[in-house]
């Protein structure tokens, strides 16, 4: 397999189109056409991880966090980022990062936290805007069904648990071919009227390129008339954070002890107890202070995240508990998720879980 084969599989799980604008995701180092000897999955790509990849004959590192975040103006080994990139290049090792693309995946970082904590009836805490688009096009009636099937195959017309969704309206189209045209129907220089179907389909933006390609490849006209609009509808399957319920409610102290054990947390910083049972739980891996309001609005009993500042604990406002269990701790199982996913997709290929320790925070 080549690098592109592996990254295509990863993008089925977490399309890069859903990464946040500020992020740096995708293939950061290496050649996407290089043959892959093995894949090493890690949370962070540090020098010891590159050394581990060399020792295990893995020339592709799949990392959750991007080692290159801001622009690099030189690669001289002056800091840890440059040393990682330099060592990877010297050893022909590619580095691919997923980060917020996997954060926003329905089956990504937060789904894994929910699984570890045993949450049920889960849904996205903050659905991502601008991820649903609508295609409208016009095609001769005789070619409409063939075109629709091609668009469906490319990913159009999926709504929740339903596929092959479309709406068609029949009408009369008109056009006049210019002298350099090569019309499928009609004659050059004459106005032509054709019985046509107007077809509408919604689709997720990650599939836009392949859908537009399918439209041009299977449409009979030389010039294809179409429109693409971004809809305001929320996509309930794409977004950050997760909220769900415990099968059985717990008191506050018991639940925090449960979280500490399940998430391997050395300590938990939290707002004051409210003396009410915990049933509804919101989670967001990594730095999640921006989601405090969303967790309150969803009537969570507790919000579990990381990297909270002193004053942000006040934002609980006696409506829920806010718990900071640590950045690494919230994301640590992400690499297990990716190894499991790739192993199922390519069971006969070498996919290894990194054993290197990458948590920069120690507790005394």
C-alpha positions in Angstrom: 0.0 0.0 0.0 1.1 3.6 -0.5 0.6 6.5 1.9 -2.4 7.8 0.0 -4.2 4.5 0.4 -3.9 4.7 4.2 -4.8 8.4 4.4 -7.9 7.8 2.1 -9.1 5.2 4.7 -8.5 7.7 7.5 -10.4 10.4 5.7 -13.4 8.1 5.5 -13.5 8.2 9.3 -12.6 11.9 9.6 -12.8 13.9 6.4 -10.3 16.8 6.4 -13.1 19.1 5.2 -14.5 19.1 8.7 -11.3 20.3 10.4 -11.4 23.7 12.0 -10.0 26.6 9.8 -7.2 27.3 12.2 -5.9 23.8 12.2 -3.1 22.1 10.2 -4.2 18.6 9.2 -3.4 16.0 6.5 0.0 14.9 5.2 2.5 17.2 6.9 5.7 15.4 6.0 6.5 12.9 3.2 5.3 11.7 -0.2 1.7 10.4 -0.5 2.9 8.0 -3.3 5.5 6.3 -1.1 5.2 2.6 -0.3 4.3 2.0 3.3 6.2 -0.6 5.3 4.1 -0.1 8.5 2.0 2.4 10.3 2.7 3.7 13.8 -0.2 5.5 15.5 0.5 8.1 18.2 -1.1 11.0 20.0 1.9 13.3 19.4 4.8 13.0 17.1 8.0 13.6 19.1 11.6 12.5 18.6 11.1 9.4 20.6 8.1 8.5 18.5 10.2 8.8 15.3 12.8 6.6 16.9 10.1 4.1 17.7 8.9 4.2 14.1 12.4 3.5 12.8 12.9 0.6 15.3 9.5 -0.9 14.2 10.1 -0.4 10.5 7.1 1.9 10.2 7.6 4.7 7.6 4.2 6.3 8.2 3.3 8.0 11.5 -0.4 8.7 12.0 -0.6 11.4 14.7 -3.6 13.0 16.3 -1.8 16.3 17.1 0.0 18.1 14.2 3.8 18.5 14.8 3.7 21.4 12.4 1.1 24.0 13.5 2.6 27.4 12.6 4.7 27.9 9.5 8.3 26.7 9.5 10.8 29.1 8.0 13.8 26.9 8.5 14.6 23.3 9.5 17.9 23.3 11.3 17.1 21.3 14.4 16.9 24.4 16.6 13.8 23.2 18.5 11.8 20.0 19.0 9.5 20.6 16.0 12.4 21.1 13.6 14.2 18.1 15.0 11.2 15.8 14.5 10.7 17.0 10.9 14.4 16.7 10.1 14.7 13.2 11.5 11.5 12.1 9.7 12.8 13.4 6.4 16.2 11.8 6.9 14.6 8.5 7.5 11.9 8.8 4.8 9.1 8.7 7.3 5.8 10.4 6.4 3.7 12.1 9.1 -0.1 12.5 8.8 -2.2 14.4 11.3 -6.0 14.3 11.9 -6.6 16.6 14.9 -9.9 18.6 14.7 -11.1 16.5 11.7 -11.2 13.6 14.1 -12.6 15.9 16.9 -15.6 16.7 14.6 -16.1 13.1 13.5 -19.2 11.4 14.8 -17.0 8.4 15.6 -13.9 10.3 16.7 -12.3 11.6 19.9 -15.4 12.4 21.9 -17.3 9.2 20.9 -14.3 7.3 22.3 -14.6 9.1 25.6 -18.3 8.4 25.7 -17.5 4.7 25.0 -15.0 4.6 27.9 -17.5 6.2 30.3 -20.3 4.0 29.1 -22.6 6.8 27.9 -25.8 5.9 26.1 -28.1 7.9 23.8 -25.2 10.1 22.7 -25.4 13.0 20.3 -23.1 15.8 19.1 -22.8 18.6 21.6 -22.0 21.4 19.1 -23.1 20.5 15.5 -20.8 22.0 12.9 -22.4 24.7 10.6 -21.9 24.9 6.9 -21.4 21.2 6.3 -24.6 20.5 4.3 -24.8 21.6 0.7 -27.5 21.5 -2.0 -26.9 20.7 -5.7 -29.5 21.8 -8.3 -29.0 20.9 -11.9 -31.0 20.5 -15.2 -30.9 17.5 -17.4 -32.9 16.1 -20.3 -35.7 13.8 -19.0 -34.3 10.8 -20.9 -30.9 11.1 -19.0 -32.3 12.1 -15.6 -32.3 8.6 -13.9 -28.8 7.7 -15.1 -27.4 11.0 -13.8 -29.1 10.6 -10.5 -27.6 7.2 -10.0 -24.2 8.6 -10.7 -24.7 11.4 -8.2 -26.0 8.9 -5.6 -22.9 6.7 -6.1 -20.7 9.8 -5.5 -22.2 10.6 -2.1 -25.2 12.9 -2.9 -28.7 12.4 -1.5 -27.8 11.0 1.9 -29.9 12.4 4.8 -29.3 10.7 8.2 -30.2 7.1 7.8 -31.7 7.6 4.3 -30.0 7.4 1.0 -31.0 8.1 -2.6 -32.9 11.2 -1.6 -33.7 13.7 -4.3 -36.5 16.0 -5.6 -37.2 16.5 -9.3 -39.4 19.0 -11.2 -40.2 18.8 -14.9 -40.1 21.8 -17.2 -38.9 23.2 -20.5 -35.4 24.4 -20.9 -34.0 26.5 -23.8 -30.6 27.3 -25.2 -29.0 28.5 -28.5 -25.6 26.9 -29.4 -22.8 29.3 -30.6 -20.8 28.7 -33.7 -18.0 27.0 -31.8 -20.2 24.8 -29.7 -20.7 21.1 -30.0 -24.3 20.6 -28.8 -25.6 17.2 -27.8 -29.1 18.3 -28.7 -30.3 21.1 -31.0 -28.5 22.9 -33.9 -25.9 25.7 -33.9 -27.4 29.1 -34.2 -31.0 28.0 -33.5 -32.9 28.2 -30.2 -33.7 24.8 -28.9 -36.4 23.8 -26.4 -35.9 20.6 -24.4 -38.1 18.8 -21.9 -35.9 18.7 -18.8 -35.8 17.6 -15.2 -34.6 20.0 -12.5 -32.9 17.8 -9.9 -32.2 18.8 -6.3 -30.0 16.8 -3.9 -28.3 17.6 -0.6 -24.9 16.3 0.3 -22.1 16.7 2.9 -19.4 19.1 1.9 -16.6 16.5 2.1 -18.1 14.9 -1.0 -18.4 18.0 -3.1 -15.4 17.5 -5.4 -16.4 13.9 -6.3 -20.1 14.8 -6.8 -19.2 17.7 -9.1 -16.9 15.4 -11.1 -19.7 12.8 -11.3 -22.0 15.5 -12.5 -19.7 16.5 -15.4 -18.7 12.9 -16.2 -22.3 11.7 -16.6 -24.3 14.8 -17.8 -25.0 14.6 -21.5 -24.7 18.4 -22.2 -21.4 20.0 -23.3 -22.1 22.9 -20.8 -23.6 21.8 -17.5 -25.9 24.2 -15.7 -25.8 23.7 -12.0 -25.8 25.5 -8.7 -24.3 24.6 -5.3 -25.6 26.3 -2.1 -24.4 26.0 1.5 -27.4 25.4 3.8 -27.9 26.7 7.3 -29.2 23.4 8.5 -27.2 21.8 11.3 -25.6 18.4 10.6 -26.3 16.3 13.7 -23.6 13.8 12.7 -20.7 16.2 12.4 -19.4 18.5 15.2 -17.5 18.7 18.4 -18.2 17.4 21.9 -20.7 14.7 22.9 -23.5 14.5 25.4 -25.1 11.3 26.6 -26.5 9.5 29.7 -25.3 7.1 32.2 -27.2 3.9 32.4 -27.5 4.5 36.2 -27.1 7.8 37.9 -24.3 8.2 40.4 -23.7 10.7 43.2 -21.1 13.4 42.4 -18.1 12.0 44.4 -18.7 8.4 43.1 -18.9 9.6 39.5 -15.7 11.6 39.7 -13.9 8.6 41.2 -15.3 6.6 38.3 -14.0 9.1 35.8 -10.6 9.2 37.5 -10.3 5.5 37.2 -11.6 5.0 33.7 -9.7 8.0 32.2 -6.5 7.2 34.1 -6.5 10.8 35.5 -3.9 11.7 38.2 -6.2 14.4 39.5 -9.4 16.2 38.6 -10.0 19.9 39.1 -13.7 20.7 39.4 -16.3 23.3 40.4 -18.3 22.8 43.6 -20.6 19.9 44.1 -24.3 20.7 43.8 -25.6 17.8 45.8 -27.6 16.2 43.0 -27.1 13.0 41.1 -25.1 12.7 37.9 -27.1 11.3 34.9 -26.5 13.5 31.9 -22.8 13.9 30.9 -21.2 16.2 28.4 -17.6 15.6 27.2 -15.1 17.4 25.0 -11.6 16.2 24.5 -8.8 18.7 24.7 -9.3 22.4 25.4 -13.0 22.7 25.8 -13.8 25.9 27.7 -15.6 27.3 24.6 -18.3 24.6 25.1 -19.3 25.4 28.6 -22.4 27.3 27.5 -23.4 24.5 25.1 -23.1 22.0 27.9 -25.3 24.1 30.2 -27.8 24.7 27.4 -28.0 20.9 26.9 -28.8 20.5 30.7 -25.7 18.4 31.4 -25.2 17.5 35.0 -21.4 17.6 34.5 -19.1 18.7 31.7 -15.7 16.9 31.4 -13.0 18.6 29.4 -9.5 20.1 29.9 -7.3 23.2 30.0 -9.7 25.4 32.0 -8.6 28.7 33.5 -9.4 29.8 37.1 -12.3 32.1 36.2 -13.9 29.6 33.8 -15.0 27.4 36.7 -17.3 30.2 37.8 -19.2 29.7 34.5 -20.8 26.5 36.0 -23.1 29.0 37.7 -24.5 26.3 40.1 -26.2 24.6 37.1 -23.7 21.8 36.5 -20.3 20.6 37.6 -17.3 21.5 35.4 -14.4 19.0 35.6 -10.9 19.4 34.1 -9.2 16.0 33.9 -6.2 17.0 31.8 -5.6 17.5 28.1 -3.7 14.2 27.5 -6.1 12.3 29.7 -9.1 13.3 27.6 -7.4 12.3 24.3 -5.3 9.4 25.3 -7.6 6.7 23.9 -7.7 8.3 20.5 -4.7 6.3 19.3 -6.5 3.1 20.3 -9.5 4.2 18.3 -7.3 4.7 15.2 -5.5 1.4 15.6 -8.7 -0.5 15.9 -10.2 1.3 12.9 -7.2 0.7 10.6 -6.8 -2.9 11.8 -10.4 -3.6 10.7 -9.9 -1.9 7.4 -6.5 -3.5 6.6 -6.2 -6.6 8.9 -3.2 -8.0 7.1 -1.1 -4.8 7.3 1.3 -3.7 10.1 -0.5 -1.1 12.2 1.1 -0.5 15.5 0.1 1.4 18.6 2.9 3.7 19.8 4.3 2.8 23.2 6.2 6.1 23.5 5.1 8.5 26.4 4.1 11.9 25.0 2.3 13.6 27.9 4.3 16.7 28.7 2.6 17.2 32.1 3.8 15.4 35.2 2.1 15.3 38.6 4.0 15.4 42.0 
